[in-house]
């Protein structure tokens, strides 16, 4: 299994909130030249999210980041929300 496959499998194994409509990945180097992966979690635009929604999405970002960091990858994970 490649590292890219491991990253995708790890994220797929995490229960995502219903607000996340899709996930995509970008594999490249970051601005410092370090290999990185951007995990893009797509959500609908919401200009007035509830505190609960913000907490749920924030917790999801943390869980994904921690799960990827625990894999000791050669790439640095950047996990972010993308409003569609």
Protein Blocks (a to p, Z undefined) as FASTA:
>chain_A
ZZklmmmmmmmmpccdfklmbdcddddddfkopacddddddddddfbbcfklmmmmmmmm
mmmmmmmmmnopabdcddddddZZ
